[in-house]
Amino acid sequence: MTKEKTSESSFIIRSFPVGPFQCNCSIIGDSRTKKALVVDPGGDPELILATLIELRLSVVAIIHTHAHLDHILAAGDLKRATGASIYLHRNDKFLWDMLEQQCLMMAVAYKPIPEPDYFLSDDDDLSCCGGIAIHTPGHSPGSMSFWFEQHQTLIAGDTLFQGSIGRTDLPGGDISVITKSIKERIYSLDDSALVITGHGPSTRIGIEKNYNNFVRI
């Protein structure tokens, strides 16, 4: 299902599932500047590009919450089509380099993707819509969330789900680390904030703080 949010400030966000594992890809943009970020292009590049055309937005960066295959498969196609730079946290570079092995393990067709152009760090300015990067490791060592404070919206990747949390049994995962990331970083944000998850439905921070049986406050 496609979700879209707008405000008087010209903020646009549209999230929709893509690729063989239905990762939630998000397009975040400004209708005045026409600049946009694409988060987690995990497949279906034609759909992502068509949505950008529909919204009349130009991609300034392709950013990733982490480097599991279902979040990066279309990064190369999108870069070739738009010329936008690819961003990733340095600690997930080993997973990026293992894409062929990841595809083999999951029986997904492998297509090479280019190297990341830049590495993201904690509290980096995303240079679009007032967003900042938040390092939220645990699902993977380089897992990131993207916080748009003015618009009370968090892109959480596979760190936090509705009623659940990301897997920690994959290479680099750590249950104690993801719990700390959620409690100290994500749950410190406003309770009313919208959380767009890496898969499945969106939620609110306050709801997860009260009802998430994996990490509850």
C-alpha positions as CSV (number, residue, x, y, z in Angstrom):
1,M,0.0,0.0,0.0
2,T,1.3,3.5,-0.9
3,K,1.3,6.1,1.8
4,E,1.8,9.8,1.3
5,K,2.1,12.7,3.7
6,T,2.1,16.4,2.9
7,S,2.2,19.5,4.9
8,E,2.1,23.3,4.5
9,S,5.9,23.2,4.6
10,S,5.9,21.4,1.2
11,F,7.2,18.1,2.8
12,I,6.3,15.0,0.7
13,I,6.9,11.5,1.7
14,R,5.7,8.4,-0.1
15,S,6.6,4.9,1.0
16,F,5.8,1.7,-0.9
17,P,7.0,-1.9,-1.0
18,V,9.6,-2.9,-3.6
19,G,11.6,-5.9,-4.6
20,P,11.4,-9.6,-3.9
21,F,11.2,-9.1,-0.1
22,Q,8.8,-6.1,-0.2
23,C,11.2,-3.7,1.5
24,N,9.6,-0.3,2.1
25,C,11.3,2.2,-0.2
26,S,10.6,5.9,0.7
27,I,10.8,9.0,-1.4
28,I,11.2,12.1,0.7
29,G,11.0,15.5,-1.0
30,D,10.3,19.1,-1.0
31,S,7.7,20.3,-3.5
32,R,9.2,23.8,-3.7
33,T,12.9,22.9,-4.3
34,K,12.0,19.7,-6.1
35,K,14.8,17.9,-4.3
36,A,14.3,14.4,-3.0
37,L,16.0,11.6,-1.1
38,V,15.4,7.9,-2.0
39,V,15.7,5.6,1.0
40,D,16.3,1.9,0.6
41,P,15.7,1.1,-3.2
42,G,15.4,-2.6,-2.7
43,G,14.1,-3.4,-6.1
44,D,11.6,-2.3,-8.8
45,P,13.7,0.7,-10.1
46,E,11.1,1.5,-12.8
47,L,8.4,2.0,-10.1
48,I,10.7,4.2,-8.1
49,L,11.6,6.3,-11.1
50,A,8.0,6.6,-12.2
51,T,7.0,7.8,-8.7
52,L,9.7,10.4,-8.8
53,I,8.4,11.6,-12.2
54,E,4.8,11.7,-10.9
55,L,5.9,13.8,-7.9
56,R,8.1,16.0,-10.1
57,L,11.1,15.5,-7.8
58,S,14.8,15.2,-8.6
59,V,17.0,12.8,-6.6
60,V,19.9,14.4,-4.7
61,A,20.9,11.3,-2.7
62,I,20.2,7.6,-2.5
63,I,20.5,6.7,1.2
64,H,20.4,3.3,2.9
65,T,19.3,2.3,6.4
66,H,21.6,-0.8,6.1
67,A,23.1,-3.0,3.5
68,H,21.1,-6.2,3.5
69,L,20.3,-7.2,-0.1
70,D,16.5,-6.4,0.1
71,H,17.4,-2.7,0.8
72,I,20.0,-2.2,-1.8
73,L,19.2,-4.2,-4.9
74,A,18.1,-1.3,-7.1
75,A,20.8,1.2,-5.9
76,G,22.9,0.8,-9.0
77,D,19.9,1.2,-11.4
78,L,18.8,4.3,-9.6
79,K,22.2,5.8,-9.6
80,R,22.6,5.2,-13.3
81,A,19.2,6.7,-14.1
82,T,19.6,9.8,-11.9
83,G,23.3,10.4,-11.3
84,A,22.6,10.7,-7.6
85,S,25.3,9.7,-5.0
86,I,24.9,6.6,-2.9
87,Y,25.2,6.9,0.9
88,L,25.8,4.1,3.5
89,H,27.2,3.8,7.0
90,R,30.8,2.6,6.9
91,N,30.1,-0.3,9.3
92,D,27.8,-2.0,6.7
93,K,30.4,-1.8,3.9
94,F,31.2,-5.5,4.5
95,L,27.6,-6.4,3.8
96,W,27.6,-4.3,0.7
97,D,30.6,-6.1,-0.5
98,M,28.9,-9.5,0.2
99,L,25.9,-8.7,-2.1
100,E,26.7,-11.6,-4.4
101,Q,26.9,-14.0,-1.5
102,Q,23.6,-12.6,0.0
103,C,21.9,-13.1,-3.3
104,L,23.1,-16.7,-3.5
105,M,21.9,-17.5,0.0
106,M,18.5,-16.1,-0.7
107,A,18.2,-17.5,-4.3
108,V,17.9,-14.0,-5.8
109,A,19.4,-13.0,-9.1
110,Y,22.7,-11.1,-8.6
111,K,23.4,-7.8,-10.4
112,P,26.5,-5.8,-9.4
113,I,26.0,-2.4,-7.8
114,P,28.6,0.4,-7.6
115,E,30.5,1.3,-4.5
116,P,29.0,3.8,-2.1
117,D,30.0,7.4,-2.9
118,Y,30.0,8.6,0.7
119,F,29.7,7.2,4.2
120,L,27.1,8.5,6.6
121,S,27.9,9.2,10.2
122,D,25.7,9.8,13.3
123,D,24.0,13.2,13.3
124,D,24.9,13.9,9.6
125,D,22.7,16.5,7.9
126,L,20.9,14.9,5.0
127,S,20.6,18.2,3.1
128,C,17.0,17.7,2.3
129,C,13.8,18.4,4.3
130,G,15.7,19.0,7.5
131,G,16.6,15.4,7.9
132,I,19.4,14.0,10.0
133,A,21.0,10.5,10.1
134,I,20.9,8.6,13.4
135,H,23.2,5.6,13.9
136,T,21.0,2.8,15.3
137,P,23.1,-0.4,15.2
138,G,21.9,-3.8,16.2
139,H,20.1,-5.3,13.2
140,S,23.5,-4.7,11.5
141,P,26.6,-2.7,12.7
142,G,25.9,0.2,10.3
143,S,22.1,0.4,10.6
144,M,20.8,4.0,10.3
145,S,17.5,5.7,11.0
146,F,16.6,9.0,9.3
147,W,14.8,11.6,11.4
148,F,12.8,14.6,10.1
149,E,12.0,16.5,13.2
150,Q,10.0,19.3,11.7
151,H,7.7,16.7,10.1
152,Q,7.7,14.3,13.0
153,T,8.7,11.4,10.8
154,L,11.3,8.6,11.3
155,I,12.5,6.2,8.7
156,A,13.6,3.3,11.0
157,G,14.7,0.6,8.5
158,D,14.8,-2.8,10.1
159,T,15.5,-1.5,13.5
160,L,12.0,-1.1,14.8
161,F,8.7,-2.6,13.4
162,Q,5.1,-2.4,14.5
163,G,5.1,-4.6,17.5
164,S,8.5,-6.1,16.8
165,I,12.2,-5.4,16.2
166,G,14.8,-6.3,13.5
167,R,16.4,-9.7,13.4
168,T,19.8,-10.0,15.2
169,D,20.7,-13.5,14.0
170,L,22.3,-12.3,10.8
171,P,26.0,-11.3,10.4
172,G,26.8,-8.3,12.6
173,G,23.5,-8.5,14.5
174,D,23.4,-8.0,18.3
175,I,20.2,-8.1,20.5
176,S,21.7,-6.0,23.3
177,V,22.9,-3.3,20.8
178,I,19.6,-3.1,19.0
179,T,17.7,-2.8,22.3
180,K,20.0,0.0,23.3
181,S,19.6,1.8,20.0
182,I,15.8,1.7,20.3
183,K,15.6,2.7,24.0
184,E,18.3,5.4,23.8
185,R,17.9,6.9,20.3
186,I,14.5,6.0,18.9
187,Y,12.4,6.1,22.1
188,S,13.9,9.5,22.9
189,L,12.1,11.1,20.0
190,D,8.5,12.4,20.2
191,D,5.8,9.9,21.1
192,S,3.6,11.2,18.3
193,A,6.2,10.8,15.6
194,L,5.4,8.5,12.6
195,V,7.7,5.6,12.2
196,I,8.1,4.2,8.7
197,T,9.4,0.7,9.1
198,G,11.6,-1.4,6.7
199,H,8.8,-3.8,6.1
200,G,5.1,-3.8,6.8
201,P,2.9,-1.1,8.3
202,S,3.9,2.2,9.9
203,T,3.5,2.9,13.6
204,R,4.1,5.6,16.2
205,I,6.9,5.9,18.7
206,G,4.5,6.2,21.7
207,I,2.6,3.1,20.7
208,E,5.8,1.0,20.5
209,K,7.1,2.4,23.8
210,N,3.9,1.1,25.5
211,Y,3.0,-2.0,23.6
212,N,6.1,-3.4,21.8
213,N,6.8,-6.7,23.8
214,F,10.4,-6.8,22.6
215,V,11.4,-3.3,23.8
216,R,8.9,-1.6,26.0
217,I,9.2,1.4,28.3
